[in-house]
Amino acid sequence: MTDSTTKHETTGLENTTFNILIALGKEAQFLYSTIDTYRSDAERANRSDLVNMWNTIKQDRQRHMQMLREALEKEAKEEKLRK
């Protein structure tokens, strides 16, 4: 386990801050491109069960995005986004 003050080698950000940024990017990619494709495929297949599942996952991911944004805002307020 690394100390939270350990810096990411290429960005100079604290590892914990870097982790938030990476997770935010991955969640956004899935939420704003991939999941809509999966949902559309389920709609075209007349699979309301899968449409409902993807809608639930989308809501969960939106909640995760909100948590990550709040954590990033906290990092910014604590000036942890500086090198």
MORA-V504984 format. One record per pair of residues at least 4 apart in sequence whose ideal C-beta (glycine too) atoms are under 8 Angstrom apart, sorted by the first residue. I is the first residue (numbers start at 0). GAP is how many residues later the second one is. Records with the same first field share a line. If there is no record, write none. Layout:
# MORA-V504984
I: GAP ; GAP
This chain:
# MORA-V504984
1: 4 ; 13
3: 10 ; 11 ; 12
4: 9
5: 8 ; 9
6: 4 ; 5 ; 6 ; 7 ; 8
7: 4 ; 5 ; 6 ; 7 ; 10
10: 7 ; 72
11: 71
12: 4 ; 5 ; 8 ; 67 ; 68 ; 70
13: 4 ; 66
14: 4
15: 4 ; 59
16: 4 ; 55 ; 58 ; 63 ; 64
17: 4
18: 4
19: 4 ; 48 ; 51 ; 52 ; 55
20: 4 ; 51
21: 4
22: 4 ; 45
23: 4 ; 41 ; 44 ; 45 ; 48
24: 4
25: 4
26: 4 ; 34 ; 37 ; 38 ; 41
27: 4 ; 37
28: 4 ; 5
29: 4 ; 5 ; 31
30: 4 ; 27 ; 30 ; 31 ; 34
31: 4
32: 4
33: 4
34: 4 ; 19 ; 22 ; 23 ; 26
35: 4
36: 4
37: 4 ; 12 ; 16
38: 4 ; 12 ; 15 ; 16 ; 19
39: 4
40: 4
41: 5 ; 6 ; 8 ; 9 ; 11 ; 12
42: 4 ; 8
44: 5
46: 4
47: 4
48: 4
49: 4
50: 4
51: 4
52: 4
53: 4
54: 4
55: 4
56: 4
57: 4
58: 4
59: 4
60: 4
61: 4
62: 4
63: 4
64: 4
65: 4
66: 4
67: 4
68: 4
69: 4
70: 4
71: 4
72: 4
73: 4
74: 5 ; 6
75: 4 ; 5
